Amino acid sequence: MAAAEAAAVVLSCLKPDPAPVPESAGTAAATAATSSAMAAAAAVAAAARTGSEARVSKPALATKLLSLSGVFAVHKPKGPTSAELLNRLKEKLLAEAGMPSPEWTKRKKQTLKIGHGGTLDSAARGVLVVGIGRGTKMLTSMLSGSKRYIAIGELGKATDTLDSTGKVTEEKPYDKITQEDIESILQKFTGNIMQVPPLYSALKKDGQRLSALMKRGEEVEAKPARPVTVYSLSLQKFQPPFFTLDVECGGGFYIRSLVSDIGKELSSCANVLELTRTKQGPFTLEEHALPEDKWTIDDIAQSLERCSSLFPAELALKKSKPEESNEQVLSYTHRHSRRDWKCQQPSLGEKTTGWDGER
């Protein structure tokens, strides 16, 4: 309002003098200055109107946000856990929509459901598939679908977490290991194989994560090997002590266990130094994963529209069955300006993915 009044004052002060003035260089300059000032005043008035319109559009943005349904992908950087990243995404969307606000708290209940379809550890980066609205019911298919990773392993060093974030528990020589040695054993880890999950993982015992029990120093027994599938496995680079793998696998597979087992097969030891998920289901890191600066309501709406064509007809939202995902589903409920988060976590025996021991 103040901006509009200021614009009115400026415009009133710029009314031309009715008395005729002979044309000269000075008056021409004055006329130009007056035109510039009038244009500036008009811009001020337009800005005031735009600000008012932006405030009015918040309920419309909230309505659009709550109407979003489907599955899309974001780019998870190294650092935050998958749950932390999901919270960050959710907070950005709610803030953009102005939720909660007095207009929305008058409603009895408004819920924003958002979840992810396959955990990535804090030390990993790459594609994180996200379901929003009714799209959270499609996440089960993401858990059992194929994933692709680029993993950098380090020979000669084992850790309690099987990655570079853990405590070193063993060191062995690796200087005699050749590229041919590594390539010759990869076939043993391809196809339908049995794999022992890491102790530091999201799997649970008596309702508690194994990683949480390990952190508290409690004794945790290794879980029995379980069947997993590796569709393809190749060595991309070998520069001792580091080796780079390209892995395509099914649900429930642990890259950390793979790298550790490769080290043992080579009569040495190894841990994961870096991990990037480049593909999950039909979503690729380069083509589909939204960076954080694209986490807006409009950008996500456009991504949902583009990504809807990636799924077969039987997975379309209009045909999706009302089954709950094994993954975390977070519900945002407006109730007297409170936030009630409802979380569902996978338990032991449920499929999880990739390098998914959140610590």
C-alpha positions as CSV (number, residue, x, y, z in Angstrom):
1,M,0.0,0.0,0.0
2,A,2.8,2.4,0.9
3,A,4.5,1.7,-2.5
4,A,1.3,2.5,-4.3
5,E,0.8,5.8,-2.4
6,A,4.4,6.7,-3.1
7,A,3.8,6.1,-6.8
8,A,0.7,8.3,-6.7
9,V,2.7,11.1,-5.1
10,V,5.4,10.8,-7.7
11,L,2.9,10.9,-10.5
12,S,1.0,13.9,-9.1
13,C,4.3,15.8,-8.8
14,L,5.1,15.1,-12.4
15,K,2.0,16.8,-13.9
16,P,3.2,19.0,-16.8
17,D,3.0,22.8,-16.5
18,P,0.1,24.1,-18.8
19,A,2.0,27.2,-19.7
20,P,3.8,26.9,-23.1
21,V,7.6,26.8,-22.9
22,P,9.8,27.4,-25.9
23,E,11.5,24.3,-27.0
24,S,15.3,24.2,-26.2
25,A,18.0,21.7,-25.3
26,G,17.3,22.3,-21.6
27,T,13.6,21.7,-21.8
28,A,14.1,18.6,-24.0
29,A,16.4,17.2,-21.3
30,A,13.8,18.1,-18.6
31,T,11.1,16.3,-20.7
32,A,13.3,13.2,-20.9
33,A,13.9,13.2,-17.2
34,T,10.2,13.6,-16.5
35,S,9.4,10.6,-18.8
36,S,12.0,8.5,-16.9
37,A,10.6,9.5,-13.6
38,M,7.1,8.7,-14.7
39,A,8.3,5.3,-15.9
40,A,10.0,4.6,-12.6
41,A,6.8,5.6,-10.7
42,A,4.8,3.2,-12.9
43,A,7.3,0.4,-12.1
44,V,6.9,1.1,-8.4
45,A,3.1,0.9,-8.7
46,A,3.4,-2.4,-10.7
47,A,5.7,-3.8,-8.1
48,A,3.2,-3.0,-5.4
49,R,0.4,-4.7,-7.4
50,T,2.7,-7.7,-8.0
51,G,3.4,-8.1,-4.3
52,S,-0.3,-8.0,-3.5
53,E,-1.0,-10.6,-6.1
54,A,1.7,-12.8,-4.8
55,R,0.2,-12.7,-1.3
56,V,-3.2,-13.6,-2.8
57,S,-1.8,-16.5,-4.7
58,K,-0.5,-18.4,-1.7
59,P,-3.8,-20.3,-1.2
60,A,-3.7,-21.2,-4.9
61,L,-0.2,-22.5,-4.5
62,A,-1.2,-24.6,-1.5
63,T,-4.1,-26.0,-3.5
64,K,-1.8,-26.9,-6.3
65,L,0.8,-28.5,-4.0
66,L,-1.8,-30.7,-2.3
67,S,-3.1,-31.8,-5.7
68,L,0.3,-33.1,-6.9
69,S,0.3,-36.9,-7.3
70,G,2.9,-39.1,-8.9
71,V,6.6,-40.1,-8.8
72,F,9.6,-38.0,-9.7
73,A,13.3,-38.0,-8.9
74,V,15.6,-35.6,-7.0
75,H,19.4,-35.4,-6.9
76,K,20.6,-36.3,-3.4
77,P,24.0,-34.8,-2.6
78,K,26.5,-36.3,-0.2
79,G,25.9,-35.3,3.4
80,P,22.2,-35.6,4.4
81,T,20.4,-38.9,4.9
82,S,17.5,-39.7,2.6
83,A,15.1,-38.8,5.4
84,E,16.8,-35.5,6.1
85,L,16.7,-34.7,2.4
86,L,13.0,-35.5,2.2
87,N,12.3,-33.2,5.1
88,R,14.3,-30.4,3.4
89,L,12.2,-30.9,0.2
90,K,9.0,-30.9,2.1
91,E,9.9,-27.7,4.1
92,K,10.8,-25.9,0.9
93,L,7.4,-26.8,-0.8
94,L,5.4,-25.9,2.3
95,A,7.2,-22.6,2.7
96,E,6.6,-21.7,-1.0
97,A,2.9,-22.5,-0.6
98,G,2.7,-20.5,2.7
99,M,1.6,-23.5,4.7
100,P,0.6,-23.4,7.5
101,S,-1.2,-20.1,7.4
102,P,-4.4,-18.7,9.0
103,E,-6.3,-19.4,5.8
104,W,-5.3,-23.1,5.9
105,T,-5.6,-23.7,9.7
106,K,-9.3,-23.0,9.3
107,R,-9.6,-26.1,7.3
108,K,-10.3,-29.3,9.3
109,K,-7.4,-31.3,7.8
110,Q,-5.1,-30.9,4.8
111,T,-2.4,-33.6,4.3
112,L,0.7,-33.6,2.1
113,K,2.0,-37.1,1.7
114,I,5.6,-37.5,0.4
115,G,8.0,-40.5,0.6
116,H,11.0,-42.0,-1.1
117,G,11.4,-45.3,-2.9
118,G,14.9,-46.5,-1.9
119,T,17.2,-45.1,0.8
120,L,20.7,-43.7,0.0
121,D,23.1,-43.4,2.8
122,S,24.4,-40.0,3.9
123,A,27.8,-40.6,2.3
124,A,26.2,-41.5,-1.1
125,R,24.8,-39.3,-3.8
126,G,22.6,-39.7,-6.8
127,V,19.0,-40.5,-7.8
128,L,16.4,-40.6,-5.1
129,V,12.9,-41.5,-6.3
130,V,10.2,-39.5,-4.5
131,G,6.4,-40.2,-4.4
132,I,4.0,-37.4,-3.7
133,G,0.3,-37.7,-3.0
134,R,-1.1,-40.9,-4.4
135,G,2.3,-41.5,-5.9
136,T,3.5,-42.8,-2.5
137,K,1.5,-46.0,-3.3
138,M,3.7,-46.6,-6.3
139,L,7.0,-46.7,-4.3
140,T,6.8,-50.4,-3.7
141,S,7.6,-51.0,-7.3
142,M,10.7,-48.8,-7.0
143,L,12.0,-50.9,-4.1
144,S,11.9,-54.1,-6.2
145,G,13.0,-52.6,-9.4
146,S,16.6,-52.3,-10.8
147,K,19.2,-49.8,-9.7
148,R,22.5,-48.8,-11.2
149,Y,25.5,-47.6,-9.3
150,I,29.0,-46.3,-9.8
151,A,31.1,-47.4,-6.8
152,I,34.7,-46.6,-6.0
153,G,36.3,-49.2,-3.7
154,E,39.5,-49.1,-1.8
155,L,41.6,-52.2,-1.4
156,G,43.7,-53.1,1.6
157,K,41.5,-51.6,4.2
158,A,38.3,-52.9,6.0
159,T,36.0,-50.9,8.2
160,D,33.2,-51.8,10.6
161,T,30.6,-50.0,8.4
162,L,32.1,-51.4,5.1
163,D,32.6,-47.8,3.9
164,S,35.0,-44.9,4.4
165,T,32.9,-43.4,7.2
166,G,33.6,-46.3,9.6
167,K,36.5,-47.3,11.9
168,V,39.3,-49.3,10.3
169,T,39.2,-52.8,11.6
170,E,41.8,-54.6,9.3
171,E,44.5,-53.8,6.8
172,K,46.0,-56.2,4.3
173,P,48.4,-56.0,1.4
174,Y,47.0,-55.4,-2.0
175,D,50.2,-54.6,-4.1
176,K,50.1,-57.9,-6.0
177,I,46.5,-57.6,-7.1
178,T,46.1,-56.8,-10.8
179,Q,43.3,-55.6,-13.0
180,E,43.0,-59.1,-14.5
181,D,42.6,-60.5,-11.0
182,I,39.6,-58.3,-10.3
183,E,38.0,-58.9,-13.7
184,S,38.4,-62.7,-13.3
185,I,36.3,-62.8,-10.1
186,L,33.4,-60.5,-11.1
187,Q,31.5,-63.3,-12.7
188,K,31.1,-64.9,-9.2
189,F,29.1,-61.9,-8.1
190,T,26.9,-61.7,-11.2
191,G,23.4,-63.3,-11.6
192,N,21.3,-64.7,-8.7
193,I,23.6,-64.9,-5.7
194,M,23.5,-65.0,-1.9
195,Q,24.6,-61.9,0.1
196,V,25.0,-61.2,3.8
197,P,23.6,-57.7,4.7
198,P,26.0,-55.3,6.5
199,L,25.6,-55.0,10.3
200,Y,25.3,-51.2,9.9
201,S,22.1,-51.1,7.9
202,A,18.4,-50.0,8.1
203,L,17.3,-53.6,8.8
204,K,15.8,-54.0,12.2
205,K,16.0,-56.3,15.2
206,D,13.2,-56.1,17.8
207,G,12.0,-52.9,16.2
208,Q,15.4,-51.1,16.3
209,R,17.8,-50.5,13.5
210,L,20.9,-52.6,13.5
211,S,23.0,-49.5,12.9
212,A,21.5,-47.9,16.1
213,L,22.3,-51.0,18.1
214,M,25.9,-51.1,16.7
215,K,26.4,-47.4,17.7
216,R,25.3,-48.1,21.2
217,G,28.0,-50.9,21.4
218,E,25.4,-53.7,21.6
219,E,26.3,-57.1,20.3
220,V,24.6,-57.7,16.9
221,E,24.7,-61.0,15.1
222,A,25.2,-61.1,11.3
223,K,22.0,-61.8,9.5
224,P,21.8,-64.9,7.3
225,A,22.6,-64.6,3.6
226,R,19.7,-63.8,1.4
227,P,19.1,-64.1,-2.4
228,V,19.8,-61.0,-4.5
229,T,20.3,-60.3,-8.2
230,V,23.1,-58.6,-10.0
231,Y,22.2,-58.0,-13.7
232,S,25.6,-56.6,-14.7
233,L,28.9,-55.9,-13.1
234,S,32.0,-54.5,-14.7
235,L,35.3,-53.0,-13.8
236,Q,35.6,-49.4,-15.2
237,K,39.0,-48.4,-13.8
238,F,41.8,-49.8,-11.6
239,Q,44.4,-47.5,-10.0
240,P,45.6,-49.3,-6.9
241,P,44.4,-49.2,-4.3
242,F,41.2,-47.8,-5.9
243,F,38.9,-49.6,-8.3
244,T,35.7,-48.4,-9.9
245,L,32.7,-50.7,-10.5
246,D,29.6,-50.2,-12.7
247,V,26.8,-52.3,-11.0
248,E,23.2,-52.9,-12.0
249,C,21.3,-54.8,-9.4
250,G,17.8,-55.6,-8.0
251,G,16.2,-54.7,-4.8
252,G,17.7,-55.6,-1.4
253,F,21.3,-55.5,-2.7
254,Y,24.1,-53.8,-0.8
255,I,27.0,-52.3,-2.7
256,R,29.0,-52.2,0.6
257,S,28.7,-56.0,1.0
258,L,29.7,-56.5,-2.7
259,V,32.9,-54.4,-2.4
260,S,33.8,-56.1,0.9
261,D,33.3,-59.6,-0.6
262,I,35.4,-58.7,-3.6
263,G,38.3,-57.7,-1.3
264,K,38.0,-61.0,0.6
265,E,37.9,-63.0,-2.7
266,L,41.2,-61.3,-3.7
267,S,42.7,-62.4,-0.3
268,S,42.7,-58.9,0.9
269,C,40.0,-56.5,2.1
270,A,38.1,-53.5,0.8
271,N,35.6,-50.8,1.6
272,V,33.4,-48.4,-0.3
273,L,35.1,-45.0,-0.8
274,E,32.4,-43.3,-2.9
275,L,29.0,-44.3,-4.2
276,T,26.7,-42.7,-6.8
277,R,23.3,-44.1,-7.8
278,T,23.0,-43.2,-11.5
279,K,19.7,-44.9,-12.2
280,Q,16.7,-46.3,-10.4
281,G,13.9,-47.9,-12.4
282,P,13.3,-45.6,-15.4
283,F,14.8,-42.5,-13.6
284,T,18.4,-41.5,-14.5
285,L,20.6,-39.0,-12.7
286,E,21.3,-36.9,-15.9
287,E,17.8,-36.8,-17.3
288,H,15.4,-36.9,-14.4
289,A,16.9,-36.0,-11.1
290,L,15.9,-32.4,-10.0
291,P,18.7,-30.4,-8.3
292,E,17.7,-28.5,-5.2
293,D,17.2,-25.2,-7.1
294,K,14.4,-26.9,-9.0
295,W,12.5,-28.0,-5.9
296,T,9.6,-25.8,-6.6
297,I,5.9,-26.5,-7.0
298,D,5.9,-25.7,-10.7
299,D,9.1,-27.6,-11.5
300,I,7.9,-30.7,-9.7
301,A,4.5,-30.4,-11.4
302,Q,6.3,-30.3,-14.8
303,S,8.6,-33.2,-13.8
304,L,5.5,-35.3,-12.7
305,E,4.0,-34.7,-16.1
306,R,7.1,-35.7,-18.0
307,C,7.8,-38.8,-15.8
308,S,4.3,-40.1,-16.1
309,S,5.2,-41.6,-19.5
310,L,8.0,-43.6,-17.9
311,F,5.7,-46.1,-16.3
312,P,3.8,-49.0,-17.9
313,A,0.0,-48.7,-18.0
314,E,-0.4,-51.1,-15.1
315,L,1.5,-48.7,-12.8
316,A,-0.5,-45.6,-13.8
317,L,-2.0,-43.8,-10.9
318,K,-5.5,-44.3,-12.0
319,K,-5.0,-48.1,-11.8
320,S,-2.8,-48.2,-8.7
321,K,-3.9,-50.4,-5.9
322,P,-4.3,-48.9,-2.4
323,E,-1.2,-50.7,-1.0
324,E,1.2,-49.0,1.3
325,S,4.9,-48.7,0.4
326,N,7.5,-50.4,2.5
327,E,9.3,-47.1,2.5
328,Q,8.9,-44.0,4.6
329,V,5.7,-42.1,4.0
330,L,5.5,-38.7,5.7
331,S,2.2,-37.1,6.2
332,Y,1.9,-33.4,6.9
333,T,-1.3,-32.7,8.8
334,H,-2.7,-29.2,9.5
335,R,-4.3,-29.3,12.9
336,H,-4.2,-26.2,15.0
337,S,-0.9,-25.2,13.4
338,R,0.8,-28.5,14.6
339,R,2.8,-30.8,12.4
340,D,2.2,-34.5,12.9
341,W,4.6,-36.7,11.1
342,K,3.6,-40.3,10.4
343,C,6.6,-42.5,9.6
344,Q,6.7,-46.1,8.3
345,Q,10.1,-47.8,8.2
346,P,11.0,-51.1,6.6
347,S,11.5,-54.0,9.1
348,L,13.8,-57.0,8.9
349,G,12.7,-59.1,5.9
350,E,11.3,-56.2,3.9
351,K,13.3,-55.2,0.9
352,T,15.6,-52.2,1.0
353,T,17.9,-51.0,-1.6
354,G,21.5,-50.2,-2.4
355,W,23.8,-48.7,0.1
356,D,21.1,-48.0,2.6
357,G,22.3,-48.2,6.1
358,E,21.4,-44.8,7.5
359,R,23.5,-44.1,10.6
